[in-house]
């Protein structure tokens, strides 16, 4: 089932480098409506739960450490074809492979510090949105 919402996080590296405004501006300019937004910080338990799918991978510990080192910006975005269009907007996980003009090409430093998360499916968008926002926080 295709929905018109997706979830994103501006990761600690993007927040630390002061890219919040520029990234949100790019998201809005690309036709996405922000329906939920907050600056927050994930606890170790939060990060372990959110990234549980990667728990057997060798980078899991580093990922949890990275995602808890500072604040993130969590957001729910709305647009027709939201998940696919947002994945295109953010670009490849490795910023060196990302298309020109994508968020990761512009603001990410490496595969490990890639500035932004975007849901990879409609199902995960709903799960990830509910993880970070109560229903009454989304408009």
Phi and psi in degrees as a GROMACS rama.xvg file:
@    title "Ramachandran Plot"
@    xaxis  label "Phi"
@    yaxis  label "Psi"
@TYPE xy
-89.0867  134.183  UNK-2
-117.981  176.625  UNK-3
-110.554  22.7281  UNK-4
-128.913  149.493  UNK-5
-142.022  167.668  UNK-6
-116.047  143.79  UNK-7
-140.094  155.755  UNK-8
-131.06  131.875  UNK-9
-86.4374  118.051  UNK-10
-77.514  166.645  UNK-11
-51.9374  -37.4163  UNK-12
-64.4764  -39.9419  UNK-13
-67.0202  -39.5134  UNK-14
-66.8095  -46.5813  UNK-15
-58.6103  -36.9363  UNK-16
-85.5691  0.8207  UNK-17
77.4718  27.716  UNK-18
-93.5383  6.51033  UNK-19
-54.9823  -54.2999  UNK-20
-61.0635  -45.1747  UNK-21
-64.9493  -40.8656  UNK-22
-69.3923  -44.7459  UNK-23
-62.675  -36.1334  UNK-24
-63.596  -43.3279  UNK-25
-64.2585  -40.1777  UNK-26
-61.9404  -48.8279  UNK-27
-63.7774  -42.1086  UNK-28
-65.3563  -20.1354  UNK-29
-89.7501  9.37333  UNK-30
92.6456  6.53722  UNK-31
-86.124  138.701  UNK-32
-99.652  130.235  UNK-33
-84.3506  117.797  UNK-34
-106.119  -8.94262  UNK-35
-158.197  142.197  UNK-36
-157.419  134.589  UNK-37
-159.314  148.899  UNK-38
-93.0178  125.675  UNK-39
-151.006  175.271  UNK-40
-132.284  130.388  UNK-41
-77.5473  138.035  UNK-42
-80.6607  169.276  UNK-43
-59.8206  -41.9573  UNK-44
-62.782  -41.8273  UNK-45
-59.3444  -50.1874  UNK-46
-63.8382  -40.1807  UNK-47
-62.6234  -41.5059  UNK-48
-69.5064  -45.9223  UNK-49
-61.8314  -38.5924  UNK-50
-103.644  22.802  UNK-51
-54.3114  -31.9918  UNK-52
-58.6681  -24.5785  UNK-53
-99.8347  9.31344  UNK-54
-60.0633  -24.8051  UNK-55
-91.1037  -5.63114  UNK-56
-83.182  150.548  UNK-57
-64.085  -23.1555  UNK-58
-90.232  0.547731  UNK-59
-55.5955  -48.8675  UNK-60
-60.4229  -43.6414  UNK-61
-64.9092  -38.1881  UNK-62
-62.7116  -46.5417  UNK-63
-61.9284  -43.8016  UNK-64
-62.0822  -45.3394  UNK-65
-61.459  -46.2708  UNK-66
-72.6556  -12.8102  UNK-67
-107.781  2.74649  UNK-68
-77.3885  -14.9032  UNK-69
-169.08  179.872  UNK-70
-64.6917  156.089  UNK-71
-125.74  163.606  UNK-72
-114.035  118.442  UNK-73
-99.8325  141.15  UNK-74
-151.293  148.243  UNK-75
-110.315  129.993  UNK-76
-116.778  149.473  UNK-77
-128.328  136.013  UNK-78
-177.308  152.472  UNK-79
-57.3704  137.329  UNK-80
58.7841  39.9872  UNK-81
-56.4662  -49.6043  UNK-82
-61.6341  -53.0415  UNK-83
-65.0474  -43.8777  UNK-84
-64.2382  -37.1625  UNK-85
-70.9358  -38.4541  UNK-86
-60.3777  -38.2351  UNK-87
-65.6712  -42.7823  UNK-88
-63.6822  -38.5299  UNK-89
-78.665  -29.5957  UNK-90
87.8867  178.926  UNK-91
-61.5882  151.166  UNK-92
-55.4618  -41.1269  UNK-93
-86.3973  114.327  UNK-94
-59.5594  -24.8305  UNK-95
-65.8722  -26.9561  UNK-96
-96.9571  -6.09671  UNK-97
-73.8847  145.973  UNK-98
-66.4172  150.228  UNK-99
-55.7796  139.338  UNK-100
85.6677  -8.61383  UNK-101
-76.5857  160.892  UNK-102
-59.4141  -44.4175  UNK-103
-68.9789  -34.8645  UNK-104
-63.5296  -38.6831  UNK-105
-80.5789  -36.0481  UNK-106
-125.091  -7.48213  UNK-107
-92.8816  149.428  UNK-108
-99.6057  -29.6087  UNK-109
-164.832  177.131  UNK-110
-59.8196  -41.9989  UNK-111
-71.2943  -35.1608  UNK-112
-117.536  79.2422  UNK-113
-105.121  23.3838  UNK-114
70.6654  -37.6545  UNK-115
-150.61  146.806  UNK-116
-109.172  142.899  UNK-117
-137.219  134.194  UNK-118
-55.4145  144.992  UNK-119
-100.132  -1.76638  UNK-120
-158.653  163.083  UNK-121
-62.5128  -40.576  UNK-122
-61.428  -47.9551  UNK-123
-67.5275  -32.3306  UNK-124
-59.1101  -43.8527  UNK-125
-66.3319  -43.8814  UNK-126
-63.4769  -47.4543  UNK-127
-68.3825  -37.4231  UNK-128
-62.7043  -44.8002  UNK-129
-67.8326  -27.9434  UNK-130
-64.4626  -39.2447  UNK-131
-98.9542  -20.6722  UNK-132
-134.076  138.585  UNK-133
-76.0291  154.108  UNK-134
-52.1946  -37.4702  UNK-135
-72.436  -9.20389  UNK-136
-91.3962  -6.55933  UNK-137
-107.621  132.804  UNK-138
